[in-house]
Amino acid sequence: MYLSIIAQIAPKLKSARLLLKQLKQINTLVNIHTKPKIKTFTKTFTFVKLAMR
């Protein structure tokens, strides 16, 4: 029972981690180019982090 649940969740966690890495890269790019837009991006970023807990 638990193993099947873990098996279903594991790939999603991996993709979520990859998504986070990509978001961080995008975040640094955004930081370099435009300072004012960061606030909204950081909000989405923290929201994604919270959603994955």
Buried (B, 14 or more C-beta within 10 A) or exposed (E): EEEEEEEEEEEEEEEBEEEBEEBEEEBEEBEEEEEEEBEEBEEEBEEEEEEEE
